[in-house]
Amino acid sequence: METLSFVLGIAFVAVIALAIVATYAFVKVIKVQKQINELDQRFADIYQCIAQENKEIHSRVDIFERDIYSQLDSRLDKLVNSLKLNKSLK
């Protein structure tokens, strides 16, 4: 009877320890899952910011390119007019 009580006592302690460890592990898993969700949200936000910056950069480059072509066209027109004027004066 003494041995049975001892074994049951050890088993009871083992079950309680196992329950405590399982609860601790469950809490840790929930915390890690929250951190993963937060990181996913941060990555999504960062991706969105990068995409927005990329659009803005492409827009600026397009505007700059149009300005350069406009200025180049204007300069070429002036050059052509100047050459025509010089040709007509000769």
C-alpha positions in Angstrom: 0.0 0.0 0.0 2.9 2.3 0.8 4.4 1.7 -2.6 1.1 2.3 -4.4 0.7 5.6 -2.5 4.2 6.6 -3.4 3.7 5.7 -7.1 0.4 7.6 -7.2 2.0 10.6 -5.6 4.9 10.6 -8.1 2.4 10.2 -11.0 0.3 13.1 -9.6 3.3 15.3 -9.4 4.4 14.3 -12.9 0.9 15.1 -14.3 0.9 18.5 -12.6 4.4 19.3 -13.9 3.3 18.2 -17.4 0.2 20.4 -17.2 2.4 23.4 -16.0 4.9 22.8 -18.8 2.1 22.4 -21.4 0.5 25.7 -20.2 3.8 27.5 -20.4 4.5 26.2 -23.9 1.0 27.2 -25.0 1.5 30.7 -23.7 4.9 30.9 -25.4 3.4 29.7 -28.7 0.6 32.3 -28.5 3.2 35.0 -27.9 5.4 33.8 -30.8 2.3 33.7 -33.0 1.5 37.3 -32.1 5.0 38.4 -32.9 4.8 36.6 -36.3 1.6 38.4 -37.1 3.1 41.7 -36.1 6.1 41.0 -38.3 3.9 40.0 -41.2 2.0 43.3 -40.8 5.3 45.3 -40.7 6.5 43.5 -43.8 3.3 44.4 -45.6 3.6 48.0 -44.5 7.2 48.1 -45.6 6.3 46.5 -48.9 3.6 49.1 -49.4 5.9 52.0 -48.6 8.5 50.7 -51.0 5.9 50.3 -53.7 4.7 53.8 -53.1 8.2 55.2 -53.2 8.9 53.3 -56.4 5.8 54.8 -58.0 6.9 58.3 -56.9 10.4 57.8 -58.3 9.1 56.6 -61.6 6.7 59.6 -61.8 9.6 62.0 -61.1 11.7 60.3 -63.7 8.9 60.5 -66.2 8.4 64.2 -65.5 12.1 64.9 -65.7 12.4 63.0 -69.0 9.5 65.0 -70.4 11.2 68.3 -69.3 14.4 67.2 -70.9 12.8 66.3 -74.2 10.8 69.6 -74.1 14.0 71.6 -73.5 15.9 69.7 -76.1 13.1 70.2 -78.6 13.1 73.9 -77.9 16.9 74.2 -78.3 16.8 72.2 -81.5 14.1 74.4 -82.9 16.2 77.5 -82.1 19.2 75.9 -83.7 17.3 75.1 -86.9 15.8 78.6 -87.0 19.3 80.0 -86.5 20.7 77.9 -89.3 17.9 78.8 -91.6 18.4 82.5 -90.8 22.2 82.2 -91.5 21.5 80.4 -94.7 19.1 83.0 -95.9 21.4 85.8 -95.0 24.2 84.4 -97.2 
